[in-house]
Amino acid sequence: MPCLILTGHPSSGKTTVAKLFRDRATSKFDRVVLINEESACPDHSKSACYKDSYIEKKTRAALKSTFDRTVAASDGSTLIILDSLNYIKGFRYELYCISKSANERHGIIWILNDTATIHKWNSERDEAAAYTEPQMEELIMRYEPPDARNRWDQPLYRIDMRQSVSATSSDVDALQRSVYNMHNLSDALSKPDDVNSGAPKASPQTASAKPSTFKKRSTFRRTSSSSASKDTEKSLQDGDRAASPIAETSCDSKKAQGVPDRSQCLEERIDEILDQFLSYVKPLEEGMSTRQQIATDANVLQNLDALTQRICSAIATAQSLQMTKIEVPSSIDQSQTITWQTPSGRMIPTAELKRIRRQFAQWSQKNPPNDPSELGIATSFLAYLTEALR
């Protein structure tokens, strides 16, 4: 169940792109689920979901819980698209953790647009669904742009929805208008050579950019607003080539000439993103710190200690009688037994048996047996003993 997270300024065209993704992905998936404010908060309009901080917090909680339930209930033939502002990087990280816990693919779609078009499209909306001007300015200012160097923003695909070509790039404009411009901060803390160096770019088949390691300098390098803007634009141009694995199409050349065919270009761009995302992005792997531990009985370690001691005693007794096939107990009351044969064909000293038994007990404290029954413990210990004696 691959998960695609859309992010961008309000009224930038996210819903249009999300619906196109849903329509274009029907041939690749049995089911496509589109999550947005209307489905998560049916009692509120989109603008009402961001009326104040309290309602906005409830909106994010509803979106996250709906996303979590959908990821947990869907199968591998389902595509999940979250169409929302998703403008807080901490919220995008929480969504990334949900996809990671499910061991599924995760990608970010950054919808870019110029400010004039955003305000124009917002004014054309119904009065109940349109954002107010203070809302627009506040959401744009508080927007935290995605950074392809963050693992929760990888892979990062950019879709430019501008109606006309302008001198200023949409991503640069979004960064300059945001008070959370972490790109300038990371550039200021990095070495000048790291920012403007002509490092080799990633190949088009690379699904995500490898994060860079930023080393803090002993003295903070102050930059003027003009130089910071140039460095930001340069780093964004370099990062766009590495983070977006989509190759330039003929539509890009049309757009450069000032006559873009928006519908055709957008559909081709979405098809390329889906192909690259499904072909080259690997599912996330859950870490040990967040992996759900297997529930075991409270006395499983006590049973393990008693049963392994009886097994070692049975092996030592059988070896004194020079027996090759040994009947070891598979229960604490010794009513059931298992036949076990020494793999090395030699006498095993009692001290070595005790050492292996202690190692198995220490290992079982961090890795409880999948079968906590007495038979499961005996089988697991004999397998561990056989491997240790090879």
KEKOLDREN-500708 format. One record per residue: residue in one letter; x, y, z of N, C-alpha, C in turn. Coordinates in steps of 0.1 Angstrom, whole numbers, padded with zeros to 4 digits, always signed. Example, Ala and Ser with C-alpha at 12.3 -4.5 7.8 and 13.67 -1.06 7.14 Angstrom:
BEGIN
A+0132-0057+0078+0123-0045+0078+0132-0033+0078/S+0128-0022+0071+0137-0011+0071+0129+0000+0079/
***
This chain:
BEGIN
M+0008-0012+0000+0000+0000+0000+0009+0012+0000/P+0014+0016-0011+0022+0029-0012+0014+0041-0007/C+0021+0050-0001+0015+0062+0005+0021+0074-0001/L+0013+0083-0007+0018+0095-0013+0012+0107-0005/I+0020+0116+0000+0016+0127+0008+0018+0140+0000/L+0007+0147-0002+0007+0160-0010+0009+0171+0000/T+0017+0181-0004+0019+0193+0005+0021+0205-0004/G+0017+0216+0001+0018+0229-0007+0010+0240+0000/H+0011+0251-0006+0003+0263-0001-0012+0261-0003/P-0020+0268+0005-0034+0267+0002-0038+0272-0012/S-0048+0265-0018-0053+0269-0031-0042+0268-0042/S-0032+0260-0040-0021+0258-0050-0024+0248-0061/G-0035+0240-0059-0039+0230-0069-0037+0216-0064/K-0036+0214-0051-0033+0200-0046-0045+0191-0049/T-0057+0196-0047-0069+0187-0049-0069+0182-0064/T-0067+0192-0073-0067+0188-0087-0056+0177-0090/V-0044+0179-0084-0034+0169-0087-0037+0156-0080/A-0043+0156-0068-0047+0144-0061-0057+0136-0069/K-0067+0143-0075-0077+0136-0082-0071+0130-0095/L-0062+0137-0101-0055+0131-0113-0047+0119-0109/F-0040+0120-0098-0033+0108-0093-0042+0096-0091/R-0054+0099-0085-0064+0088-0083-0069+0082-0096/D-0071+0091-0106-0076+0086-0119-0065+0078-0127/R-0053+0084-0126-0042+0077-0134-0037+0064-0127/A-0040+0063-0114-0034+0051-0107-0044+0039-0107/T-0056+0041-0112-0066+0030-0112-0062+0019-0120/S-0053+0021-0130-0049+0010-0139-0037+0002-0132/K-0031+0008-0122-0020+0001-0115-0024-0005-0102/F-0035+0000-0096-0039-0005-0083-0053-0010-0084/D-0057-0020-0075-0070-0024-0074-0079-0014-0067/R-0073-0006-0059-0081+0004-0051-0072+0016-0048/V-0078+0028-0049-0071+0040-0046-0079+0048-0035/V-0073+0051-0024-0080+0058-0013-0075+0072-0013/L-0084+0082-0013-0081+0096-0013-0085+0102+0001/I-0076+0107+0009-0079+0112+0022-0077+0127+0021/N-0087+0135+0026-0086+0149+0027-0094+0154+0038/E-0095+0168+0039-0103+0173+0051-0118+0170+0050/E-0123+0169+0037-0137+0166+0036-0141+0152+0041/S-0132+0142+0039-0135+0129+0044-0131+0127+0059/A-0121+0134+0064-0117+0133+0078-0126+0141+0087/C-0130+0153+0082-0138+0162+0090-0150+0166+0082/P-0160+0157+0080-0171+0161+0071-0180+0172+0077/D-0179+0175+0089-0188+0186+0095-0182+0200+0093/H-0170+0201+0087-0164+0214+0085-0160+0216+0071/S-0160+0228+0066-0155+0231+0053-0139+0232+0054/K-0133+0232+0042-0118+0232+0043-0113+0245+0050/S-0119+0256+0047-0114+0268+0054-0117+0268+0069/A-0128+0262+0072-0132+0262+0087-0123+0252+0094/C-0117+0243+0088-0107+0234+0094-0095+0241+0099/Y-0092+0253+0094-0081+0261+0098-0085+0274+0104/K-0096+0275+0110-0102+0287+0115-0093+0292+0127/D-0090+0284+0136-0081+0288+0147-0072+0276+0151/S-0063+0278+0160-0053+0268+0163-0060+0255+0169/Y-0070+0257+0177-0077+0245+0183-0083+0236+0173/I-0091+0242+0164-0098+0234+0153-0087+0228+0144/E-0076+0236+0141-0066+0231+0132-0059+0219+0138/K-0057+0219+0151-0051+0207+0158-0060+0195+0157/K-0073+0197+0159-0082+0186+0157-0083+0181+0143/T-0081+0190+0133-0081+0186+0119-0069+0177+0116/R-0057+0181+0121-0045+0172+0119-0047+0159+0126/A-0053+0159+0138-0055+0146+0145-0064+0137+0137/A-0075+0143+0131-0084+0135+0123-0078+0129+0111/L-0070+0138+0104-0063+0133+0092-0053+0122+0095/K-0045+0124+0106-0036+0113+0109-0042+0100+0113/S-0053+0101+0121-0060+0089+0125-0066+0082+0113/T-0072+0089+0104-0078+0083+0092-0067+0077+0084/F-0056+0084+0082-0044+0078+0075-0039+0065+0081/D-0038+0065+0095-0033+0054+0102-0043+0042+0100/R-0056+0044+0102-0065+0033+0100-0065+0028+0086/T-0064+0036+0076-0064+0032+0062-0051+0024+0059/V-0040+0028+0064-0028+0021+0062-0028+0007+0069/A-0034+0006+0081-0035-0006+0088-0044-0016+0081/A-0055-0011+0075-0065-0020+0070-0063-0023+0055/S-0055-0016+0048-0054-0019+0033-0043-0029+0031/D-0043-0034+0018-0033-0044+0014-0024-0038+0004/G-0015-0047-0002-0005-0043-0011-0010-0037-0024/S-0022-0040-0027-0028-0035-0040-0036-0022-0039/T-0033-0014-0028-0040-0002-0025-0030+0010-0025/L-0034+0021-0031-0026+0033-0031-0034+0043-0022/I-0026+0049-0013-0032+0059-0003-0027+0072-0007/I-0035+0082-0009-0031+0096-0012-0037+0105-0001/L-0029+0112+0005-0033+0122+0015-0032+0136+0010/D-0044+0142+0007-0045+0155+0001-0048+0165+0012/S-0038+0172+0016-0040+0182+0027-0028+0192+0026/L-0028+0202+0034-0017+0212+0035-0004+0205+0039/N-0005+0197+0050+0007+0190+0055+0019+0199+0055/Y+0017+0211+0061+0027+0222+0060+0037+0221+0072/I+0034+0213+0082+0043+0212+0093+0052+0199+0091/K+0065+0201+0092+0074+0190+0090+0073+0180+0101/G+0069+0184+0113+0067+0174+0124+0055+0165+0121/F+0045+0170+0114+0033+0162+0111+0037+0153+0099/R+0045+0158+0090+0049+0149+0079+0058+0137+0084/Y+0066+0140+0095+0074+0130+0101+0065+0119+0108/E+0054+0123+0114+0045+0114+0120+0039+0105+0109/L+0035+0110+0098+0030+0102+0087+0040+0093+0082/Y+0053+0097+0081+0064+0089+0077+0065+0077+0086/C+0064+0079+0099+0065+0068+0109+0054+0058+0108/I+0042+0063+0104+0031+0054+0102+0034+0044+0090/S+0039+0050+0079+0042+0042+0068+0054+0033+0071/K+0063+0037+0079+0075+0029+0083+0071+0017+0091/S+0061+0019+0101+0057+0008+0109+0049-0002+0101/A+0043+0002+0090+0036-0008+0081+0046-0013+0070/N+0058-0009+0070+0068-0014+0060+0063-0012+0046/E+0059+0001+0043+0054+0004+0030+0062+0016+0024/R+0060+0018+0011+0066+0029+0004+0060+0042+0008/H+0068+0053+0008+0063+0066+0012+0070+0077+0004/G+0062+0086-0001+0067+0097-0010+0060+0110-0007/I+0067+0121-0011+0061+0134-0009+0060+0141-0022/I+0048+0147-0025+0045+0154-0037+0044+0169-0033/W+0053+0177-0037+0053+0192-0034+0047+0199-0046/I+0035+0205-0043+0027+0213-0053+0032+0227-0052/L+0038+0232-0063+0043+0246-0063+0034+0255-0072/N+0033+0267-0068+0025+0277-0075+0030+0291-0071/D+0027+0301-0080+0031+0315-0076+0019+0321-0068/T+0023+0331-0061+0014+0337-0051+0001+0343-0058/A+0004+0350-0069-0008+0356-0076-0018+0346-0080/T-0014+0334-0086-0023+0324-0090-0031+0318-0078/I-0023+0316-0067-0029+0311-0054-0041+0320-0050/H-0039+0333-0049-0049+0342-0045-0061+0342-0055/K-0057+0341-0068-0068+0342-0078-0077+0329-0077/W-0071+0318-0076-0079+0305-0075-0087+0305-0062/N-0081+0311-0051-0089+0311-0038-0101+0320-0040/S-0100+0331-0047-0111+0341-0049-0122+0335-0057/E-0119+0325-0066-0129+0319-0075-0136+0308-0068/R-0132+0304-0056-0139+0294-0048-0153+0299-0043/D-0161+0290-0038-0173+0293-0031-0170+0301-0018/E-0178+0310-0014-0175+0318-0002-0173+0309+0010/A-0181+0298+0011-0180+0289+0023-0167+0282+0023/A-0161+0278+0011-0149+0270+0011-0137+0278+0009/A-0138+0291+0005-0126+0299+0003-0119+0303+0016/Y-0106+0304+0016-0099+0309+0027-0100+0325+0028/T-0100+0330+0040-0099+0345+0041-0085+0349+0038/E-0083+0362+0035-0070+0367+0032-0061+0366+0044/P-0065+0369+0056-0056+0367+0068-0052+0352+0069/Q-0061+0343+0066-0058+0329+0067-0048+0325+0057/M-0049+0330+0045-0040+0327+0034-0026+0332+0038/E-0025+0344+0042-0012+0349+0045-0005+0342+0057/E-0013+0338+0067-0008+0331+0078-0003+0317+0075/L-0011+0310+0067-0007+0297+0063+0005+0297+0054/I+0006+0306+0045+0018+0307+0037+0030+0310+0045/M+0029+0319+0054+0040+0323+0062+0045+0312+0071/R+0035+0304+0077+0039+0293+0086+0043+0280+0078/Y+0042+0280+0065+0045+0268+0057+0060+0264+0059/E+0062+0252+0062+0075+0246+0064+0079+0237+0052/P+0086+0243+0042+0088+0236+0029+0096+0222+0032/P+0092+0212+0024+0099+0199+0025+0114+0201+0020/D+0122+0193+0026+0136+0192+0022+0140+0178+0019/A+0145+0176+0007+0149+0162+0003+0160+0156+0011/R+0167+0164+0019+0178+0159+0027+0172+0152+0040/N+0159+0155+0043+0153+0148+0054+0147+0135+0050/R+0149+0125+0058+0145+0111+0054+0130+0110+0053/W+0123+0118+0061+0108+0118+0060+0103+0126+0048/D+0111+0133+0041+0107+0140+0029+0113+0134+0016/Q+0117+0121+0017+0122+0114+0006+0113+0102+0002/P+0112+0100-0012+0116+0109-0023+0107+0121-0024/L+0113+0132-0028+0105+0144-0030+0103+0147-0045/Y+0091+0148-0049+0087+0151-0063+0081+0165-0063/R+0085+0173-0073+0079+0187-0074+0070+0187-0086/I+0059+0193-0085+0049+0196-0096+0046+0211-0096/D+0050+0217-0107+0048+0232-0108+0035+0234-0115/M+0026+0242-0108+0013+0244-0113+0012+0259-0119/R+0023+0266-0121+0022+0279-0126+0016+0280-0140/Q+0007+0290-0141+0001+0292-0154+0010+0299-0164/S+0020+0307-0160+0029+0314-0169+0043+0313-0163/V+0053+0314-0171+0067+0313-0167+0071+0327-0161/S+0077+0327-0150+0082+0339-0143+0096+0337-0140/A+0103+0348-0137+0117+0348-0134+0120+0340-0121/T+0112+0341-0111+0114+0335-0098+0108+0321-0098/S+0116+0312-0093+0111+0298-0092+0101+0297-0081/S+0092+0288-0082+0081+0287-0072+0086+0282-0059/D+0096+0273-0059+0101+0268-0047+0110+0278-0040/V+0117+0287-0047+0124+0297-0041+0115+0307-0035/D+0104+0310-0041+0094+0320-0036+0088+0314-0023/A+0085+0301-0023+0079+0295-0011+0088+0296+0000/L+0101+0294-0002+0111+0294+0009+0113+0308+0014/Q+0113+0318+0005+0115+0332+0010+0103+0337+0018/R+0091+0332+0015+0079+0337+0022+0077+0329+0035/S+0084+0318+0037+0082+0311+0049+0092+0315+0060/V+0087+0316+0073+0095+0319+0084+0103+0307+0089/Y+0100+0295+0083+0106+0283+0087+0116+0279+0076/N+0124+0288+0071+0133+0285+0060+0145+0278+0065/M+0145+0265+0067+0156+0257+0072+0167+0255+0062/H+0164+0258+0049+0175+0257+0039+0186+0267+0041/N+0182+0279+0044+0193+0289+0046+0201+0286+0058/L+0194+0281+0069+0201+0277+0081+0211+0266+0079/S+0207+0256+0071+0216+0245+0069+0228+0249+0060/D+0225+0258+0050+0236+0264+0042+0246+0272+0050/A+0241+0280+0060+0249+0288+0068+0258+0280+0077/L+0253+0268+0082+0261+0259+0091+0270+0250+0083/S+0269+0249+0070+0277+0240+0062+0289+0248+0056/K+0298+0241+0051+0310+0247+0045+0306+0254+0032/P+0312+0265+0028+0308+0271+0015+0311+0262+0004/D+0321+0254+0004+0323+0245-0007+0312+0235-0009/D+0306+0231+0003+0296+0221+0002+0283+0226-0005/V+0281+0239-0003+0269+0245-0009+0270+0247-0024/N+0281+0253-0028+0282+0257-0042+0292+0248-0050/S+0295+0236-0045+0304+0228-0052+0297+0221-0063/G+0304+0217-0074+0297+0210-0085+0298+0195-0083/A+0292+0190-0072+0292+0176-0070+0284+0169-0081/P+0288+0156-0084+0280+0149-0094+0266+0147-0090/K+0257+0149-0099+0243+0147-0096+0239+0132-0096/A+0228+0129-0089+0223+0115-0089+0217+0112-0103/S+0217+0100-0107+0212+0095-0119+0197+0096-0119/P+0190+0097-0131+0176+0098-0131+0169+0086-0125/Q+0175+0075-0124+0169+0063-0119+0169+0063-0103/T+0177+0072-0097+0177+0072-0083+0164+0078-0077/A+0158+0070-0068+0145+0074-0064+0145+0085-0053/S+0156+0086-0046+0157+0096-0035+0171+0101-0034/A+0173+0113-0029+0186+0118-0028+0192+0114-0015/K+0205+0111-0015+0212+0107-0003+0214+0120+0006/P+0210+0119+0019+0211+0131+0027+0226+0135+0029/S+0228+0148+0030+0242+0153+0032+0244+0154+0047/T+0257+0153+0050+0261+0155+0064+0266+0169+0066/F+0260+0177+0074+0264+0191+0076+0272+0191+0089/K+0284+0197+0088+0293+0199+0100+0292+0213+0104/K+0290+0215+0117+0288+0228+0123+0302+0235+0123/R+0302+0248+0118+0314+0255+0118+0317+0261+0132/S+0329+0264+0135+0333+0270+0148+0328+0285+0149/T+0327+0292+0137+0321+0305+0137+0310+0306+0128/F+0299+0313+0132+0287+0314+0123+0290+0323+0112/R+0287+0319+0100+0289+0327+0088+0277+0335+0085/R+0278+0348+0087+0267+0357+0084+0266+0360+0069/T+0254+0360+0063+0252+0363+0049+0242+0373+0048/S+0244+0381+0038+0234+0392+0035+0222+0385+0028/S+0211+0393+0028+0198+0388+0022+0200+0384+0007/S+0208+0392+0000+0209+0389-0014+0218+0377-0016/S+0229+0375-0009+0237+0364-0011+0230+0351-0006/A+0222+0352+0005+0215+0341+0010+0205+0336+0000/S+0198+0346-0007+0188+0342-0017+0195+0335-0029/K+0207+0340-0033+0214+0333-0044+0218+0319-0040/D+0224+0318-0027+0228+0304-0023+0216+0295-0022/T+0204+0300-0017+0192+0292-0016+0188+0288-0030/E+0187+0297-0040+0183+0293-0053+0193+0283-0059/K+0206+0285-0057+0215+0275-0062+0214+0262-0056/S+0212+0261-0043+0211+0248-0036+0198+0241-0040/L+0187+0249-0042+0174+0243-0047+0175+0238-0061/Q+0182+0245-0069+0184+0240-0083+0192+0227-0083/D+0202+0226-0075+0210+0214-0074+0201+0203-0068/G+0194+0206-0057+0186+0196-0050+0175+0191-0058/D+0169+0200-0067+0158+0196-0075+0162+0185-0085/R+0174+0186-0090+0179+0175-0099+0181+0162-0092/A+0186+0163-0080+0189+0151-0073+0176+0145-0066/A+0168+0153-0061+0156+0148-0053+0145+0144-0063/S+0143+0150-0074+0132+0146-0083+0138+0137-0094/P+0135+0124-0093+0141+0115-0103+0134+0115-0117/I+0124+0125-0119+0117+0125-0131+0125+0132-0142/A+0127+0126-0153+0134+0133-0164+0126+0144-0170/E+0132+0154-0176+0125+0164-0182+0118+0159-0195/T+0106+0163-0197+0098+0159-0209+0097+0170-0219/S+0090+0166-0230+0088+0176-0240+0079+0188-0235/C+0071+0185-0225+0063+0196-0219+0071+0207-0213/D+0082+0203-0207+0091+0213-0201+0096+0223-0211/S+0099+0218-0223+0104+0227-0233+0093+0236-0238/K+0081+0230-0239+0070+0239-0243+0067+0250-0233/K+0069+0246-0220+0067+0256-0210+0077+0267-0210/A+0090+0263-0214+0100+0273-0215+0098+0283-0226/Q+0090+0278-0236+0087+0287-0247+0075+0296-0244/G+0068+0294-0233+0057+0302-0229+0044+0297-0234/V+0043+0284-0239+0030+0279-0244+0029+0265-0238/P+0027+0263-0225+0026+0250-0219+0012+0244-0221/D+0011+0232-0224-0002+0225-0224-0004+0218-0210/R-0011+0225-0201-0011+0222-0187-0016+0208-0185/S-0028+0204-0191-0034+0192-0189-0026+0180-0193/Q-0020+0181-0205-0012+0170-0211+0001+0169-0202/C+0008+0181-0199+0020+0180-0192+0018+0174-0178/L+0007+0178-0171+0004+0173-0158+0001+0158-0158/E-0006+0153-0167-0009+0139-0168+0004+0131-0171/E+0013+0136-0180+0025+0129-0182+0034+0129-0170/R+0035+0141-0163+0043+0142-0151+0038+0132-0140/I+0025+0131-0139+0019+0122-0129+0023+0107-0132/D+0021+0104-0145+0025+0090-0149+0039+0087-0146/E+0048+0096-0149+0062+0094-0147+0065+0093-0132/I+0059+0101-0123+0061+0100-0109+0056+0086-0104/L+0045+0082-0109+0040+0068-0104+0049+0057-0109/D+0054+0058-0121+0063+0048-0126+0076+0048-0118/Q+0082+0059-0116+0094+0060-0108+0092+0056-0093/F+0081+0060-0088+0078+0057-0074+0077+0042-0071/L+0070+0036-0080+0067+0021-0079+0079+0013-0083/S+0087+0018-0092+0099+0010-0097+0111+0011-0088/Y+0114+0023-0083+0127+0025-0077+0126+0028-0062/V+0115+0031-0056+0114+0034-0042+0111+0021-0034/K+0120+0018-0025+0119+0006-0017+0110+0008-0005/P+0103-0003+0000+0095-0001+0012+0103+0002+0024/L+0098+0010+0033+0105+0013+0045+0106+0001+0055/E+0117+0001+0062+0119-0010+0072+0118-0004+0086/E+0110-0011+0094+0107-0006+0108+0120-0008+0116/G+0123+0001+0125+0135+0000+0134+0132-0009+0146/M+0142-0013+0153+0141-0021+0164+0134-0014+0176/S+0136+0000+0177+0131+0007+0188+0116+0008+0187/T+0110+0008+0175+0095+0009+0174+0088-0004+0171/R+0096-0015+0169+0090-0028+0166+0082-0033+0178/Q+0070-0038+0175+0062-0044+0185+0068-0056+0191/Q+0069-0057+0204+0075-0069+0210+0065-0079+0212/I+0069-0092+0211+0060-0103+0213+0056-0105+0227/A+0043-0105+0230+0038-0107+0243+0041-0121+0248/T+0047-0122+0260+0050-0135+0266+0045-0136+0280/D+0044-0148+0285+0039-0150+0299+0049-0144+0309/A+0044-0141+0321+0052-0135+0331+0063-0145+0336/N+0060-0158+0336+0069-0168+0341+0077-0175+0330/V+0078-0169+0318+0084-0176+0307+0099-0178+0310/L+0106-0168+0316+0120-0169+0319+0122-0179+0330/Q+0113-0180+0340+0114-0190+0350+0113-0204+0344/N+0103-0206+0336+0102-0219+0329+0114-0222+0320/L+0119-0212+0314+0131-0214+0305+0143-0219+0314/D+0145-0212+0325+0157-0216+0333+0155-0230+0339/A+0143-0234+0343+0141-0247+0349+0142-0258+0338/L+0137-0256+0326+0137-0266+0316+0150-0268+0310/T+0158-0257+0307+0171-0258+0302+0181-0265+0312/Q+0179-0263+0324+0187-0270+0334+0184-0285+0334/R+0172-0289+0333+0169-0304+0332+0174-0310+0319/I+0174-0302+0308+0179-0307+0295+0194-0309+0296/C+0201-0300+0302+0216-0301+0304+0219-0313+0313/S+0211-0315+0323+0214-0326+0332+0211-0340+0325/A+0201-0340+0316+0198-0352+0309+0209-0355+0299/I+0215-0345+0293+0226-0347+0283+0238-0352+0290/A+0241-0346+0302+0253-0350+0309+0252-0365+0314/T+0240-0369+0318+0238-0383+0323+0239-0392+0311/A+0233-0389+0300+0234-0397+0288+0248-0399+0283/Q+0256-0388+0284+0270-0389+0279+0278-0398+0288/S+0275-0398+0301+0283-0407+0310+0280-0422+0306/L+0268-0425+0300+0265-0438+0296+0269-0441+0282/Q+0276-0431+0275+0280-0432+0262+0269-0435+0252/M+0258-0427+0253+0247-0428+0244+0248-0417+0233/T+0246-0421+0221+0247-0411+0210+0233-0404+0208/K+0222-0411+0209+0209-0405+0208+0204-0403+0222/I+0200-0391+0225+0197-0387+0239+0182-0383+0240/E+0175-0388+0249+0162-0384+0252+0162-0373+0262/V+0158-0361+0258+0158-0350+0267+0144-0346+0270/P+0141-0340+0282+0127-0337+0285+0123-0324+0278/S+0110-0324+0273+0104-0313+0267+0094-0306+0276/S+0093-0310+0288+0084-0304+0298+0091-0304+0312/I+0087-0295+0320+0094-0294+0333+0092-0306+0342/D+0080-0312+0341+0077-0325+0349+0083-0337+0342/Q+0090-0335+0331+0097-0346+0324+0088-0357+0319/S+0075-0354+0317+0065-0364+0312+0067-0366+0297/Q+0072-0356+0290+0074-0357+0276+0089-0355+0272/T+0093-0362+0262+0108-0361+0258+0109-0359+0243/I+0121-0355+0240+0125-0353+0226+0138-0360+0223/T+0140-0366+0212+0152-0373+0208+0162-0362+0202/W+0174-0362+0208+0184-0352+0203+0197-0359+0202/Q+0204-0356+0191+0217-0363+0188+0228-0352+0188/T+0240-0355+0195+0251-0346+0195+0256-0343+0182/P+0257-0331+0177+0261-0328+0163+0276-0331+0161/S+0284-0328+0171+0298-0329+0170+0304-0344+0172/G+0296-0352+0177+0300-0366+0180+0311-0367+0190/R+0312-0358+0199+0322-0358+0210+0315-0356+0223/M+0323-0358+0234+0318-0356+0247+0317-0341+0250/I+0306-0336+0255+0305-0322+0258+0307-0320+0273/P+0317-0312+0276+0320-0310+0291+0308-0303+0297/T+0307-0305+0310+0296-0299+0318+0297-0284+0318/A+0310-0279+0319+0312-0265+0319+0308-0258+0306/E+0310-0265+0295+0305-0259+0282+0290-0259+0281/L+0284-0269+0286+0269-0269+0286+0263-0258+0294/K+0270-0255+0306+0265-0244+0315+0267-0231+0308/R+0279-0229+0301+0281-0217+0294+0271-0214+0283/I+0268-0224+0275+0258-0223+0264+0245-0220+0270/R+0241-0226+0281+0228-0224+0287+0227-0210+0292/R+0238-0204+0298+0237-0190+0303+0236-0181+0291/Q+0243-0183+0280+0242-0175+0268+0228-0175+0262/F+0222-0187+0262+0208-0188+0257+0198-0180+0266/A+0200-0181+0279+0192-0173+0288+0193-0158+0286/Q+0205-0153+0284+0207-0139+0282+0202-0135+0268/W+0203-0143+0258+0198-0140+0245+0183-0140+0246/S+0176-0149+0253+0162-0150+0254+0155-0138+0261/Q+0163-0131+0270+0158-0119+0276+0155-0108+0266/K+0163-0107+0256+0160-0097+0245+0153-0102+0234/N+0153-0115+0232+0146-0122+0221+0137-0133+0226/P+0125-0130+0231+0117-0141+0237+0113-0151+0226/P+0112-0163+0229+0109-0174+0219+0095-0171+0213/N+0093-0174+0201+0080-0172+0194+0070-0181+0200/D+0074-0193+0204+0064-0202+0211+0069-0203+0226/P+0061-0196+0235+0066-0196+0249+0062-0208+0257/S+0056-0218+0250+0053-0231+0257+0065-0239+0261/E+0064-0249+0269+0075-0257+0273+0081-0264+0261/L+0073-0269+0252+0078-0276+0240+0086-0266+0231/G+0080-0254+0230+0087-0244+0222+0100-0240+0228/I+0101-0238+0241+0114-0235+0247+0124-0246+0245/A+0120-0258+0247+0129-0270+0246+0134-0270+0231/T+0125-0269+0222+0129-0269+0208+0139-0258+0204/S+0136-0246+0209+0145-0235+0206+0159-0236+0213/F+0159-0242+0225+0172-0244+0232+0180-0254+0225/L+0174-0265+0221+0182-0276+0214+0187-0271+0200/A+0179-0262+0193+0184-0257+0181+0196-0247+0183/Y+0195-0239+0194+0206-0231+0198+0218-0239+0202/L+0216-0250+0209+0227-0258+0214+0234-0265+0202/T+0226-0270+0192+0232-0276+0181+0240-0266+0173/E+0236-0254+0171+0243-0244+0163+0256-0240+0171/A+0255-0239+0184+0267-0235+0192+0278-0246+0192/L+0274-0259+0190+0284-0270+0190+0290-0273+0177/R+0285-0266+0166+0290-0269+0153+0304-0264+0151/
***
